[in-house]
Amino acid sequence: MPTGHREPIFVPWEELVAWVTEAQGVTEYGVQRQYGFGVGFLHPQTGEKYTLEFQTYGLPQAISNWEAIRAYMEYEVHTLKEIQDPLELQGPDDPPWEGVHVFRNARKRLHEEYRDGKRGVLYLTGWYLYHLMTFWTLPNRLVEWEVRKIKRMSRKTLPRAMAEWSEPLSEDQRAKPSEELKRQSKRVLELQKADPQRPITEVFVQVGEEFSGEPSMTA
């Protein structure tokens, strides 16, 4: 909902444009780099351009913002585990954020690996020292506090039009992705499966080159 509007603006997914920014400059403190992530769209009725950008701590985080949104929209991904749980610390019934349960799962697995002989006493000691120096479960508890805060804010600020728009639709009422998007998305999945460690940016570049002339899925 842009500033000055009373109602949210709904934009078809394939018309959304996303980008990552990277800037470098020299200050009295040395060379500094800044990264950001942005999205933009044209108003469906007026054609007016709207953009939203925010700073990120690094290029991987900026790219991850887009990939999380893309995965949710194109593949119906709904949980943290499906998007970014490389350490597999999310249980099947755990909430999809890195709360205290993640810390407990990590500690439980550590002791299991220690009993099985996969981890030595030095690793075990180092794990405890590291978490003691990082205030034990405090970071996870801060995440849970932030999640509760966001939920309270969402209940207060979510416009009725957006809440109604977000209600589930039957299959026949859902918008259908274009054939171009389906082909490109399928190709991305194929490349990711062939080389899971390959950076997603390289995958997008290859798909963009292979499908040059078609609308780009990376905008």
C-alpha positions in Angstrom: 0.0 0.0 0.0 1.9 3.1 -1.2 1.9 6.2 0.9 -1.1 8.3 0.4 -3.3 5.4 -0.7 -6.3 4.2 1.2 -6.5 0.8 -0.5 -3.8 -1.7 -1.4 -2.7 -2.1 -5.0 -2.8 -5.7 -6.3 -0.3 -6.5 -9.1 -0.1 -9.7 -11.2 3.0 -11.7 -10.1 4.6 -11.7 -13.5 4.4 -7.9 -13.8 6.5 -7.4 -10.6 10.1 -6.3 -11.2 12.9 -7.0 -8.7 16.5 -6.0 -8.5 19.6 -6.1 -6.3 21.9 -3.1 -5.9 25.5 -3.0 -5.0 27.5 0.2 -4.4 31.0 1.0 -3.4 32.6 4.2 -2.1 35.6 5.5 -0.3 35.2 7.4 3.0 37.5 8.5 5.8 37.0 5.0 7.2 38.1 3.2 4.1 36.3 1.5 1.3 32.6 0.7 2.1 30.2 -1.4 0.2 26.4 -1.2 0.4 23.8 -3.6 -0.8 20.1 -3.4 -1.3 17.0 -5.2 -2.6 14.1 -3.6 -4.4 10.8 -4.3 -6.1 8.7 -2.2 -8.4 5.6 -2.2 -10.5 3.2 -0.1 -12.6 -0.2 0.7 -11.3 -2.7 -1.5 -13.2 -5.1 1.3 -13.8 -3.0 4.5 -14.0 0.4 3.2 -15.2 2.1 5.1 -12.4 5.4 3.6 -11.3 6.0 2.5 -7.7 9.2 1.2 -6.2 10.4 0.0 -2.8 14.0 -0.5 -1.8 15.6 -1.4 1.5 19.2 -2.0 2.6 20.6 -5.5 3.3 23.7 -6.6 5.1 25.2 -8.3 2.0 24.7 -9.5 -1.5 23.7 -13.0 -0.6 20.9 -11.7 1.7 19.6 -9.4 -1.0 19.5 -12.3 -3.5 17.9 -14.5 -0.8 15.1 -12.0 -0.3 14.1 -12.4 -4.0 14.6 -16.1 -4.1 12.4 -16.6 -1.0 9.6 -14.5 -2.6 10.0 -16.3 -6.0 9.9 -19.7 -4.3 6.8 -18.9 -2.4 5.0 -17.5 -5.4 6.1 -20.0 -8.1 6.4 -23.3 -6.1 4.0 -22.7 -3.2 6.8 -23.0 -0.7 5.5 -22.2 2.7 8.1 -23.2 5.3 11.6 -22.1 6.3 12.8 -25.7 5.9 11.8 -25.8 2.2 13.7 -22.5 1.5 16.7 -22.2 3.7 17.3 -25.0 6.2 20.7 -26.4 5.1 21.5 -27.6 8.6 18.1 -29.4 8.9 17.3 -28.0 12.3 13.6 -27.5 11.8 11.4 -30.3 13.1 8.2 -31.3 11.3 6.0 -29.6 13.9 8.3 -26.6 14.5 7.2 -23.1 13.6 8.9 -21.7 10.5 11.3 -19.3 12.3 14.6 -19.7 14.1 13.4 -19.6 17.6 14.6 -21.5 20.7 13.4 -24.8 19.2 16.3 -24.5 16.6 18.8 -24.1 19.4 17.4 -27.2 21.2 17.4 -29.2 18.0 21.0 -28.3 17.3 22.1 -29.3 20.9 20.2 -32.5 20.7 21.7 -33.5 17.4 25.2 -32.5 18.7 24.9 -34.9 21.6 23.6 -37.7 19.3 26.6 -37.2 17.0 28.9 -37.1 20.0 27.5 -40.5 21.3 27.8 -42.0 17.8 31.5 -40.9 17.6 30.9 -38.4 14.8 32.0 -35.4 16.9 34.9 -35.2 19.3 35.1 -33.6 22.7 36.9 -30.5 21.2 34.0 -29.8 18.9 31.5 -30.3 21.7 33.4 -27.9 24.0 33.8 -25.4 21.2 30.0 -25.5 20.5 29.2 -24.7 24.1 31.8 -22.0 24.3 30.6 -20.3 21.1 27.0 -20.3 22.3 28.0 -19.0 25.7 29.8 -16.1 24.1 26.8 -15.4 21.9 24.5 -15.2 25.0 23.1 -18.8 24.8 19.5 -18.7 23.6 19.1 -14.9 23.7 19.4 -14.5 19.8 16.6 -17.1 19.4 14.4 -15.5 22.0 14.8 -12.2 20.2 13.6 -13.8 17.0 10.5 -15.1 18.9 9.9 -11.7 20.4 10.2 -10.1 16.9 7.8 -12.6 15.4 5.2 -11.9 18.1 5.6 -8.2 17.6 5.1 -8.6 13.8 2.0 -10.7 14.3 0.5 -8.0 16.6 1.3 -5.3 14.1 -0.1 -7.4 11.2 -3.4 -7.9 13.0 -3.7 -4.2 13.6 -2.6 -2.8 10.2 -3.7 -5.4 7.6 -6.3 -3.7 5.4 -9.6 -5.5 5.1 -9.3 -5.5 1.3 -6.0 -7.3 1.6 -7.3 -9.8 4.1 -10.2 -10.6 1.8 -7.9 -10.8 -1.2 -5.7 -13.3 0.7 -8.5 -15.8 1.3 -8.0 -19.1 -0.5 -9.5 -19.4 -4.0 -10.7 -22.6 -5.7 -8.5 -24.0 -8.3 -10.6 -22.7 -11.2 -10.4 -19.2 -9.9 -6.7 -19.0 -9.6 -4.6 -17.0 -12.1 -2.6 -19.2 -14.4 1.1 -18.6 -15.0 2.2 -18.0 -18.6 3.9 -20.7 -20.6 7.1 -18.7 -20.7 7.2 -18.5 -16.9 6.5 -22.2 -16.5 9.3 -23.2 -18.9 11.8 -20.9 -17.3 10.9 -22.1 -13.8 11.1 -25.7 -14.8 14.6 -25.0 -16.3 15.7 -23.3 -13.0 14.7 -26.4 -11.0 16.5 -28.7 -13.4 19.8 -26.7 -13.0 19.4 -26.5 -9.3 18.9 -30.2 -9.0 21.9 -30.9 -11.2 24.2 -28.7 -9.1 22.6 -27.7 -5.7 25.7 -25.7 -4.6 25.7 -23.5 -7.7 24.8 -19.9 -6.9 21.3 -19.0 -7.9 22.5 -15.9 -9.7 24.5 -18.1 -12.1 21.4 -20.2 -12.7 19.3 -17.1 -13.5 22.0 -15.9 -15.9 22.1 -19.2 -17.8 18.3 -19.4 -18.0 18.1 -15.8 -19.1 20.6 -16.6 -21.9 18.8 -19.8 -22.9 15.4 -18.0 -23.1 16.6 -14.7 -24.5 13.8 -13.0 -26.3 11.2 -14.1 -23.8 10.2 -12.1 -20.7 12.8 -12.5 -18.0 11.9 -14.3 -14.8 14.6 -12.3 -13.0 13.5 -8.9 -14.4 
